[in-house]
Amino acid sequence: MRELFLAPGAYEIRHQLAIIAPREVVDAARSAFVVLRDTRDLLVEGATVDSPAYADLEDRFDAVVIELRNVMRRDLGAVDSITTR
């Protein structure tokens, strides 16, 4: 699972983002990445998608992705996302 997590180049993309994006975007992207990484680690430890801990992380990921989209849209001068929780 760790190998699959690294395959798409998530760490490399984070480093590229840190070079070109403003701090607010970088921070929001890091928050989303951390929840995704925590989810990976939880699954590696043996949790299943039916476990309460997984459901909690899934909810947290949804929230941080919405915030990331909003921050990115503001950086581009667009209105906040129409996506709501």
Secondary structure as GFF3:
##gff-version 3
##sequence-region A 1 85
A	DSSP	alpha_helix	2	6	.	.	.	ID=ss1
A	DSSP	alpha_helix	10	20	.	.	.	ID=ss2
A	DSSP	alpha_helix	23	44	.	.	.	ID=ss3
A	DSSP	alpha_helix	52	75	.	.	.	ID=ss4
###
